[in-house]
Every structure is written in structure tokens, then in C-alpha cells.
Amino acid sequence: MAYDFPIKRLLFTEVLTLHLKHKEKFAKDLWLNNGNQFIVLNQKVLENPKCVAKRFLSKLIKVKNSDKDSLNSMLRIIYKGPP
């Protein structure tokens, strides 16, 4: 169990993703607010001397604005993966 979500190791070589189906509840204002909070959190983590992802987080923080285009740029960096 990981965070109360049951998981099981499956014998596949390709990536398999499971997602709980639910009604879409998207609100642009909430998304932008969460994105702004994510930026603030990254800044706090980066300031921690024990941070081991400084290069990656620095890349994210360079995309500072909390507008839609900036958050989508951050998503592209995250999806691409760590350097």
C-alpha cells in the first residue's frame, strides 16, 4: 500500500499506468492557484541545504510566472524528466 492506494508489481516491461476514473472537476483559477503554490514550494525546497535536485528545481523556478503558459512550460520540463 502506498498512501492508502493499493499497488501491485506487474510483470510488464512497458510502463503501465492505472488511474481512478472520476468526473472531471477542472477550474482554471484553482489550477493557476495550485501552480503558484507549487512554485513557492519549489523555492522553499531549493533553499534547503539538503536539497539534491537543485539543478532540476532551478530550471522549474526560472519559469516563474503563474500564468497558464508558464505552468505548461513547467509541466513539459517535469514530463521530460530530470536532467
Secondary structure as UniProt FT lines:
FT   TURN            3..4
FT   HELIX           28..47
FT   TURN            49..50
FT   HELIX           54..62
FT   HELIX           68..80
//
